[in-house]
Amino acid sequence: MSSLLIKNGTVIDTEGETSYKADLVCKDGIIEKIIKDASSESNVEADEVIDASGLIVAPGLIDVHVHFRDPGLTYKEDIDTGAAAAKRGGFTTVVMMANTKPVIDNEETLSYVLDKGRKTGINVLSACTITKGMQGKEMVDMDSLLSKGAAGFTDDGLPIMDQGIVTKALENSKRLGVPVSFHEENPAFITNPGYNAGEAAKKLGIVGAPRDAEIDLIKRDLEIALKTGGIIDIQHISSKEGVELVRQAKAKSDKDNIHAEATPHHFTLTEEAAVEYKTYAKMNPPLREEADRKAIVEGLRDGTVDMIATDHAPHSKEEKDKGLTEAPSGITGLETSLSLAITTLVHKEGLPLPLVMKRMSLGPAKVYNLKTGIIKEGYPADICIFAENEKITYNSYASKAVNTPFTGKEFDGVVKYTICGGNVVYKA
């Protein structure tokens, strides 16, 4: 048995949304004891001791929306480099999206990514697709794939236009107790994906993607979720109308089955970033207006949006350096996520730090049925230790990719240690 003592830190209680001073005693991967109001001269013996004086001790972060591009597109990212980026960002659990090559719609590919993920030192989980080949026509065997380790189901990257399939997926979701996640953009509304159909698109000389594309499918799928009782996750929400639709659906539901994610880039940036950074701020759904950004912040504050998820989407420099309409959509996010949350949500918008940590750990843990996301005796020693007020400028990355508008920018919040299962997997 290995043991770890974390001394003198300010511990975040994501369940009670508060914080307290304590020492943590971790043994064999489990939080064995929490010693509140402990003296700095704790007499607990351990194989490894971390002095967390002046630091925040939070649950390991959980990201339920990452693209590791493995198998098939590993020139962009692979499971090892994606996990390295996650560790640097304070994440101990991630859920891979299934739009790899081949897509994760079968037991063989699922086994490949899970086996490779087990060797990274963190919890690399994976969703499977809802439809075979992500073609939107024929459903996968959700029961079988769940039994083989699927964390959830999504055709993320593409919307599902067949309402019958959405209904069946949500019916299965209720029966199986597992979330299904939807990319909500109706392509019938979109001329140029990745840029908001507004002032930014006008300045760039393109048409763009209007908010109606998102509103249309969010409205449809929430109505189906309310009828079926299925566990729905509205991914990377970008519009004020979308946030309000989720808020209304939660109020109507007598079950805890309506959920939504917000990305750090959507609660930090607006469409003006696309004018400045061009393809490096191109993503689906696009950055929208300040009113939308503020609505997302308020959704995170009141729990309408209960998860922060990065949509970490690595691409090669050559791909991102193509023209406005030719370059792929998406930016990286794992390494900058915590800093953006602290800088934007806590220090600028005034959200309490424990609440933000809840959105980044316990919130997603509950949706995905994970026994983590909380610092509690008997729970896994998955922990992120960081300096809330220390400055950081991002100039290099553990990820293979550098497609982010945040390079060279200074933010608050620096990860010092990432600990998974009681093992230090990252140290600054």
C-alpha positions as CSV (number, residue, x, y, z in Angstrom):
1,M,0.0,0.0,0.0
2,S,1.3,3.5,-0.9
3,S,0.3,6.5,1.1
4,L,0.2,10.2,0.4
5,L,-0.3,13.1,2.8
6,I,-1.5,16.5,1.5
7,K,-0.9,19.1,4.2
8,N,-2.2,22.6,4.9
9,G,-4.4,23.0,1.8
10,T,-7.7,24.7,1.4
11,V,-10.0,21.9,0.4
12,I,-13.0,22.4,-1.9
13,D,-16.2,20.7,-0.9
14,T,-18.1,20.4,-4.1
15,E,-21.1,18.8,-2.5
16,G,-21.6,21.6,0.1
17,E,-20.2,24.3,-2.2
18,T,-17.8,25.5,0.4
19,S,-14.1,25.2,1.5
20,Y,-12.1,24.4,4.6
21,K,-8.6,23.9,5.8
22,A,-7.5,20.3,6.2
23,D,-4.9,17.6,5.7
24,L,-5.8,14.7,3.5
25,V,-4.5,11.2,4.1
26,C,-4.6,9.0,1.1
27,K,-3.8,5.3,1.1
28,D,-3.9,2.8,-1.7
29,G,-5.6,5.2,-4.0
30,I,-8.4,6.1,-1.6
31,I,-8.9,9.2,0.6
32,E,-8.6,7.5,4.0
33,K,-8.9,10.4,6.3
34,I,-9.7,14.1,6.3
35,I,-8.1,15.9,9.2
36,K,-9.8,19.3,9.5
37,D,-8.1,22.2,11.4
38,A,-4.9,20.1,11.4
39,S,-1.7,21.6,12.6
40,S,1.1,22.2,10.2
41,E,3.1,19.7,12.2
42,S,0.8,16.7,11.5
43,N,2.3,13.5,12.9
44,V,0.8,11.4,10.1
45,E,3.4,9.3,8.3
46,A,3.2,8.8,4.6
47,D,5.4,7.6,1.7
48,E,4.9,11.0,0.0
49,V,4.1,14.4,1.5
50,I,2.8,17.4,-0.4
51,D,2.7,20.8,1.4
52,A,-0.3,22.6,-0.1
53,S,0.1,25.8,2.0
54,G,-1.5,28.6,0.1
55,L,-3.0,26.2,-2.5
56,I,-6.4,25.0,-3.4
57,V,-7.0,21.2,-3.0
58,A,-9.9,20.3,-5.3
59,P,-11.3,17.1,-6.7
60,G,-9.6,16.0,-9.9
61,L,-11.3,17.7,-12.8
62,I,-13.6,15.7,-15.1
63,D,-14.1,16.5,-18.8
64,V,-16.9,14.6,-20.5
65,H,-16.2,16.0,-24.0
66,V,-12.7,15.5,-25.5
67,H,-11.4,14.5,-28.9
68,F,-8.2,12.4,-28.7
69,R,-8.3,11.5,-32.4
70,D,-7.2,7.9,-31.7
71,P,-7.5,5.7,-33.7
72,G,-6.9,7.0,-37.1
73,L,-6.2,10.7,-36.8
74,T,-3.2,10.6,-34.5
75,Y,-1.3,13.3,-36.4
76,K,-3.7,15.7,-34.6
77,E,-3.6,14.0,-31.2
78,D,-3.4,10.5,-29.7
79,I,-4.5,9.0,-26.4
80,D,-1.1,9.5,-24.8
81,T,-0.7,13.1,-25.7
82,G,-4.3,13.9,-25.0
83,A,-3.9,12.4,-21.5
84,A,-0.7,14.4,-21.0
85,A,-2.7,17.6,-21.8
86,A,-5.4,16.5,-19.4
87,K,-2.9,15.9,-16.6
88,R,-1.4,19.3,-17.1
89,G,-4.8,20.8,-16.9
90,G,-5.7,19.1,-13.6
91,F,-8.0,16.5,-15.1
92,T,-8.1,13.0,-13.7
93,T,-11.1,11.7,-15.8
94,V,-12.0,12.4,-19.4
95,V,-14.6,11.0,-21.8
96,M,-13.5,10.6,-25.4
97,M,-15.8,11.4,-28.2
98,A,-16.4,8.6,-30.7
99,N,-15.7,10.4,-34.0
100,T,-12.4,8.7,-34.6
101,K,-11.4,6.7,-37.7
102,P,-12.9,4.2,-37.5
103,V,-15.6,5.6,-35.3
104,I,-16.2,4.0,-31.9
105,D,-19.4,2.1,-32.8
106,N,-18.1,-1.4,-32.1
107,E,-16.6,-3.5,-29.3
108,E,-13.2,-3.9,-31.0
109,T,-12.5,-0.1,-31.3
110,L,-14.0,0.6,-27.9
111,S,-11.7,-2.0,-26.4
112,Y,-8.7,-0.5,-28.2
113,V,-9.2,3.0,-26.7
114,L,-10.1,1.8,-23.2
115,D,-7.0,-0.5,-23.1
116,K,-4.7,2.3,-24.3
117,G,-6.4,4.7,-21.9
118,R,-5.7,2.5,-18.9
119,K,-1.9,2.9,-19.4
120,T,-2.0,6.7,-19.2
121,G,-2.3,7.1,-15.4
122,I,-5.7,8.8,-15.5
123,N,-9.2,7.6,-16.2
124,V,-9.7,7.7,-20.0
125,L,-13.3,6.7,-20.7
126,S,-15.0,6.7,-24.0
127,A,-18.5,7.3,-25.4
128,C,-19.7,5.2,-28.3
129,T,-21.7,6.5,-31.3
130,I,-25.5,6.5,-31.2
131,T,-25.7,5.5,-34.9
132,K,-23.5,3.1,-36.9
133,G,-20.8,4.9,-38.7
134,M,-22.2,8.2,-37.4
135,Q,-24.5,8.0,-40.5
136,G,-27.6,8.9,-38.6
137,K,-29.5,6.0,-40.0
138,E,-29.1,2.8,-37.9
139,M,-28.6,2.6,-34.2
140,V,-25.8,0.8,-32.5
141,D,-26.5,-1.9,-29.9
142,M,-26.4,0.4,-26.8
143,D,-27.0,-2.5,-24.4
144,S,-24.0,-4.5,-25.7
145,L,-21.6,-1.5,-25.9
146,L,-22.6,-0.3,-22.4
147,S,-21.7,-3.8,-21.1
148,K,-18.3,-3.5,-22.7
149,G,-17.5,-0.2,-21.0
150,A,-19.1,2.7,-22.9
151,A,-19.5,5.7,-20.7
152,G,-22.3,7.2,-22.8
153,F,-23.5,7.7,-26.4
154,T,-23.1,10.5,-28.8
155,D,-22.7,11.3,-32.5
156,D,-20.9,14.5,-31.5
157,G,-19.6,16.4,-34.5
158,L,-22.8,15.7,-36.3
159,P,-26.4,16.3,-35.4
160,I,-28.9,13.5,-35.6
161,M,-31.7,14.6,-37.8
162,D,-33.9,11.5,-37.6
163,Q,-36.3,12.2,-34.8
164,G,-37.2,8.5,-34.4
165,I,-33.6,7.7,-33.7
166,V,-33.3,10.5,-31.1
167,T,-36.5,9.2,-29.4
168,K,-35.2,5.6,-29.3
169,A,-31.8,6.7,-28.0
170,L,-33.5,8.6,-25.2
171,E,-35.8,5.7,-24.4
172,N,-32.8,3.5,-24.1
173,S,-31.0,6.1,-22.1
174,K,-33.8,6.0,-19.5
175,R,-33.8,2.2,-19.4
176,L,-30.0,1.9,-19.1
177,G,-29.4,4.9,-16.9
178,V,-26.8,6.3,-19.1
179,P,-26.6,9.8,-20.8
180,V,-26.9,10.5,-24.5
181,S,-25.3,13.7,-25.7
182,F,-26.3,15.7,-28.7
183,H,-24.5,18.1,-31.0
184,E,-27.4,20.6,-31.7
185,E,-26.9,22.4,-35.0
186,N,-29.4,21.9,-37.8
187,P,-27.3,22.0,-41.0
188,A,-30.3,23.3,-43.0
189,F,-29.8,26.7,-41.4
190,I,-26.0,26.9,-41.9
191,T,-24.1,28.3,-44.8
192,N,-20.6,28.6,-43.3
193,P,-20.1,26.6,-40.1
194,G,-17.8,27.8,-37.3
195,Y,-18.6,31.5,-37.4
196,N,-21.6,33.3,-36.0
197,A,-24.1,34.6,-38.5
198,G,-23.8,38.2,-37.3
199,E,-21.4,41.1,-37.2
200,A,-18.4,38.7,-37.2
201,A,-19.5,36.9,-40.3
202,K,-20.1,40.3,-42.0
203,K,-16.6,41.5,-41.2
204,L,-15.2,38.2,-42.4
205,G,-17.2,38.4,-45.6
206,I,-19.1,35.1,-45.1
207,V,-22.6,34.1,-44.1
208,G,-21.9,32.0,-41.1
209,A,-24.0,29.8,-38.8
210,P,-27.1,31.4,-37.2
211,R,-28.3,30.8,-33.6
212,D,-31.5,29.3,-35.1
213,A,-29.6,26.2,-36.1
214,E,-28.9,25.5,-32.4
215,I,-32.3,26.6,-31.1
216,D,-34.2,24.4,-33.5
217,L,-32.6,21.1,-32.4
218,I,-32.3,21.9,-28.7
219,K,-36.0,22.6,-28.6
220,R,-36.8,19.4,-30.5
221,D,-34.6,17.2,-28.4
222,L,-35.6,18.6,-25.0
223,E,-39.2,18.0,-25.9
224,I,-38.4,14.3,-26.6
225,A,-36.4,14.1,-23.4
226,L,-39.3,15.4,-21.4
227,K,-41.6,12.8,-23.0
228,T,-39.3,9.8,-22.7
229,G,-37.6,10.7,-19.4
230,G,-34.2,10.0,-21.1
231,I,-31.0,11.4,-19.8
232,I,-30.0,14.1,-22.2
233,D,-26.8,16.2,-22.4
234,I,-27.0,19.3,-24.5
235,Q,-23.4,19.7,-25.7
236,H,-21.4,22.9,-25.9
237,I,-24.3,25.3,-25.6
238,S,-23.7,28.6,-27.3
239,S,-26.9,30.7,-27.3
240,K,-28.9,32.6,-24.7
241,E,-32.1,31.0,-26.2
242,G,-30.5,27.5,-25.8
243,V,-29.8,28.2,-22.1
244,E,-33.3,29.4,-21.5
245,L,-34.8,26.3,-23.2
246,V,-32.7,24.1,-20.9
247,R,-33.8,26.1,-17.9
248,Q,-37.5,25.7,-18.8
249,A,-37.1,22.0,-19.5
250,K,-35.4,21.5,-16.1
251,A,-38.4,23.3,-14.4
252,K,-40.8,21.0,-16.2
253,S,-39.1,17.7,-15.5
254,D,-39.7,15.8,-12.3
255,K,-36.5,13.8,-12.9
256,D,-32.9,14.7,-12.9
257,N,-32.6,14.0,-16.6
258,I,-31.9,17.3,-18.3
259,H,-28.3,18.4,-18.5
260,A,-26.1,20.8,-20.5
261,E,-22.4,21.6,-21.0
262,A,-20.7,24.9,-21.5
263,T,-17.1,25.3,-22.9
264,P,-14.5,27.7,-21.5
265,H,-14.3,29.4,-24.9
266,H,-18.1,30.0,-25.0
267,F,-18.2,31.6,-21.5
268,T,-15.0,33.6,-22.2
269,L,-15.1,34.8,-25.8
270,T,-17.5,36.4,-28.2
271,E,-17.7,36.5,-32.0
272,E,-15.2,39.3,-32.1
273,A,-12.5,36.7,-31.3
274,A,-13.3,35.1,-34.7
275,V,-12.6,38.4,-36.4
276,E,-9.2,38.7,-34.6
277,Y,-8.0,35.1,-34.6
278,K,-9.8,33.8,-37.7
279,T,-9.6,30.0,-38.0
280,Y,-8.1,29.7,-34.5
281,A,-11.4,30.9,-33.1
282,K,-13.5,28.8,-35.5
283,M,-15.6,26.2,-33.7
284,N,-19.0,24.4,-33.9
285,P,-21.2,25.9,-32.6
286,P,-19.6,29.3,-33.1
287,L,-18.8,32.0,-30.6
288,R,-21.7,34.3,-30.4
289,E,-22.6,37.7,-28.8
290,E,-21.9,39.1,-25.4
291,A,-25.5,38.5,-24.4
292,D,-25.1,34.9,-25.2
293,R,-21.8,34.7,-23.2
294,K,-23.5,36.3,-20.2
295,A,-26.4,33.9,-20.4
296,I,-24.0,30.9,-20.3
297,V,-22.3,32.4,-17.2
298,E,-25.7,32.8,-15.5
299,G,-26.7,29.3,-16.6
300,L,-23.6,28.0,-14.8
301,R,-24.3,30.2,-11.8
302,D,-27.9,28.9,-11.3
303,G,-27.3,25.3,-12.4
304,T,-29.1,25.4,-15.7
305,V,-25.8,24.5,-17.2
306,D,-24.4,21.9,-14.8
307,M,-21.1,20.9,-16.5
308,I,-18.1,22.7,-17.9
309,A,-16.6,20.6,-20.7
310,T,-13.8,21.7,-23.0
311,D,-14.7,20.1,-26.4
312,H,-10.9,19.7,-26.7
313,A,-10.6,19.5,-30.5
314,P,-7.0,19.3,-31.7
315,H,-6.1,19.9,-35.4
316,S,-2.7,20.3,-37.1
317,K,-1.3,23.7,-37.8
318,E,-1.4,23.0,-41.6
319,E,-5.2,22.4,-41.3
320,K,-5.9,25.5,-39.2
321,D,-3.8,27.7,-41.5
322,K,-6.2,27.0,-44.4
323,G,-8.8,29.5,-45.5
324,L,-11.7,30.7,-43.4
325,T,-14.2,28.2,-44.9
326,E,-11.7,25.3,-45.6
327,A,-10.1,25.0,-42.1
328,P,-11.7,22.6,-39.7
329,S,-13.6,23.8,-36.7
330,G,-12.5,23.4,-33.1
331,I,-9.9,24.5,-30.6
332,T,-7.9,22.7,-27.9
333,G,-9.0,23.3,-24.3
334,L,-7.7,20.8,-21.7
335,E,-4.6,22.8,-20.6
336,T,-6.3,26.2,-20.4
337,S,-9.7,25.2,-19.0
338,L,-9.1,25.7,-15.3
339,S,-7.3,29.1,-15.8
340,L,-10.2,30.3,-18.0
341,A,-12.8,29.2,-15.4
342,I,-10.9,31.0,-12.6
343,T,-10.2,34.1,-14.6
344,T,-13.6,34.5,-16.2
345,L,-16.1,32.9,-13.9
346,V,-14.5,33.4,-10.5
347,H,-12.5,36.6,-10.8
348,K,-14.5,38.5,-13.4
349,E,-18.1,37.2,-13.0
350,G,-18.0,36.5,-9.3
351,L,-19.1,32.9,-9.2
352,P,-17.9,31.2,-6.0
353,L,-14.8,29.0,-6.6
354,P,-16.5,25.9,-5.0
355,L,-19.4,26.2,-7.4
356,V,-17.1,26.4,-10.4
357,M,-15.2,23.4,-9.2
358,K,-18.5,21.5,-8.8
359,R,-19.3,22.3,-12.5
360,M,-15.9,20.9,-13.4
361,S,-16.0,17.7,-11.3
362,L,-19.0,16.6,-9.2
363,G,-21.5,17.8,-11.8
364,P,-20.2,15.7,-14.7
365,A,-19.5,12.8,-12.3
366,K,-23.2,12.6,-11.3
367,V,-24.4,12.7,-15.0
368,Y,-21.9,10.0,-15.9
369,N,-22.5,7.8,-12.8
370,L,-18.8,8.2,-11.6
371,K,-17.8,7.8,-8.0
372,T,-15.5,10.7,-8.0
373,G,-15.7,14.5,-8.3
374,I,-15.7,14.9,-4.5
375,I,-13.1,15.0,-1.7
376,K,-14.6,12.6,0.8
377,E,-13.4,9.7,2.9
378,G,-13.7,6.4,1.1
379,Y,-13.7,8.1,-2.3
380,P,-10.9,7.8,-4.9
381,A,-7.9,10.0,-4.3
382,D,-8.4,12.0,-7.6
383,I,-7.2,15.5,-6.7
384,C,-6.1,18.7,-8.4
385,I,-3.9,21.1,-6.5
386,F,-3.6,24.6,-7.9
387,A,-2.7,28.2,-7.1
388,E,-5.8,30.3,-7.7
389,N,-4.1,33.7,-8.0
390,E,-0.8,32.8,-9.6
391,K,-0.5,34.1,-13.2
392,I,0.3,31.9,-16.2
393,T,0.9,32.6,-19.9
394,Y,0.4,29.7,-22.3
395,N,3.2,29.4,-24.8
396,S,3.7,25.7,-25.1
397,Y,1.5,22.6,-24.7
398,A,1.6,19.0,-23.8
399,S,-1.0,18.4,-26.6
400,K,0.3,17.8,-30.1
401,A,-1.9,20.7,-31.2
402,V,-1.6,24.5,-30.8
403,N,-5.0,25.5,-32.3
404,T,-6.1,27.9,-29.6
405,P,-6.6,31.7,-29.5
406,F,-5.3,31.7,-25.9
407,T,-1.6,31.3,-26.7
408,G,0.5,34.2,-25.3
409,K,-2.4,35.4,-23.1
410,E,-2.0,35.7,-19.3
411,F,-4.6,34.1,-17.0
412,D,-5.0,33.4,-13.3
413,G,-4.8,29.8,-11.9
414,V,-1.9,27.4,-12.2
415,V,-2.1,23.6,-11.7
416,K,0.6,22.4,-9.4
417,Y,-0.2,18.8,-9.0
418,T,-2.6,16.3,-10.6
419,I,-3.2,13.2,-8.5
420,C,-5.1,10.2,-9.8
421,G,-5.8,7.2,-7.7
422,G,-3.3,8.5,-5.1
423,N,-0.5,8.8,-7.6
424,V,1.1,12.1,-8.7
425,V,0.7,12.0,-12.4
426,Y,1.6,15.7,-13.0
427,K,3.8,18.1,-11.1
428,A,4.5,21.6,-12.3
